[in-house]
Amino acid sequence: MEHSQSTGEGLLLAGRYRLGESIGRGGMGKVWRAHDEVLHRVVAVKELTAGRFVAEADRLVLHARTQKEARAAARITHPGVVTVHDVLEHDSRPWIVMQYVDGPSLADAAKEAGTIEPREAARIGLHVVGALRAAHAAGVLHRDVKPGNVLLARDGRVLITDFGIAAIEGDSTITRTGEIVGSIDYLAPERVRGGDPGPASDLWSLGATLYTAVEGTSPFRRTSPISTMQAVVTEEPPHPEKAGPLAPVIVALLRKDPDQRPRADEAERMLLDAMEGRRPEAAQAYVPTQRVAMEDLEPAPVGNAPASGPAGGARTADGAGADGTTAGAPRKTTAQWPQPPQGPHPPQSPPTLVPSTPSSSGRGRWRTAVLAALLAGVVAGGAVFAAMNYAGGDRDGGRATPPTSAPATKGAADAVPAGWHRVQDPEGFSLVVPDGWKRQTEGDQIDYTPDNGRHRIRISIDRSPDFENPYMHAIDLERVLQKRMDYVRIKLNQNTYRDQVRSALWEFSWTERKDFPGPRHAIDQMYYEDDGTEYAVYMSSPESSWETTREQFDIVLRYWRAPGD
């Protein structure tokens, strides 16, 4: 097939751009180092890989976004914005030729070092704010500021790239009604709520980016896109303990209300102070005062009532062959942001009185209501999540995230959840499994199970897959299951996993008649690595315990590591 030859080293595009090695990827495309044989210079070429596997209507949207990215970048004249040289079409897909930056992304640098030193992070942030000011002055909102889109040149320059979902003043939108675009743990609350973004939205994203750089964890990422959106809107991240003089700047940028965030010029002055090791006094005006609950105005009743705190190869189904506070003390509440420990400063307003902290059951209902509201706001417009890049979308896999964080990008955190342990499998991959689960094999299938397969994690590896992509493979397997059992498809769709667009998520149920009789449920994440190897991470269990299994599956995916990671 033609497009099977459209990637790889040596390909010549438009008679002048010779592709070299792949230097990064994200949810929508792959970036190649290339040589311009006309001007004899090194360039970067962005390939829109997502265009291969989508319907015609979606392909037109992706093409329009590519053209929009080029137009957005072309409107901005600033050394901190990656220059777009050319846009061309090859294999019925658009490609963008860009300035080559010799150096890693901030995501890569933080992944390598663990964390970024606060003064260096402030320097990086200062450059990014300058680029954003130029973009905003040109009528362009970036809308996807994150560590993977901040490039660090070897000569010390800092550049921002990827204006693929930028909003251009005076340009009609090309996002669908209700669609949320961007990497969701870096989306500003007003964007999650469906409001119109503004320059303050990009500054929120910068605050989240700087938090990730200095703390080593994304401040809002949770176990799913919906819980992450809920955290962005309703929860405050832990105080940035490692940020030093940069901490109050991050606090200021992460205010929930965009009108309470500093302007870009104010942020520049704050970042300059932090870069030079001074505590940015101007930032104190933006640090929120502590919220006081009504109960805090009087002692809590004596007793033992608990204090409440914030929540924090071929495979088929199993039966078809292969599986497929102290009493009397004041009650403690959670501050919106704690006052910074260094240096007194005058309060900007008196403490805000808020309703008392609800009971555990009340909190659960409240969180459910918030979640329902988020869902209603997104789904009411016929939302699609195609461009949210929840699995990272960074230049090369994103930063490590907290132990309770989202599905894996490369470089997952070493810490694992309580009650789990990491296993280095003889086949080279690594995963975490619940304590008590042991390795078993069945032919070339590798299982981890506590009860001889009634509940199981199954790993399949195919180094020479016969299908163009995992979705087509799943369709073929589905035909087999339909013939052998009372198979019921729950979902089967292409997705992005570990920044690979050649991925598919498949969930189904059936009635087992053989080893473990009764209704069963399974889910399978299939994806191709860069070397062409297909991996499938599968879990199945009786329907009666599916809720627990589904939660376990998210953890398994989050901490999965392919060989070489």
Order of alpha helices (4+ residues) and beta strands (2+ residues): beta-beta-beta-beta-alpha-beta-beta-alpha-alpha-beta-beta-beta-beta-alpha-alpha-alpha-alpha-alpha-beta-beta-alpha-beta-beta-beta-beta-beta-alpha-beta-beta-beta-beta-alpha
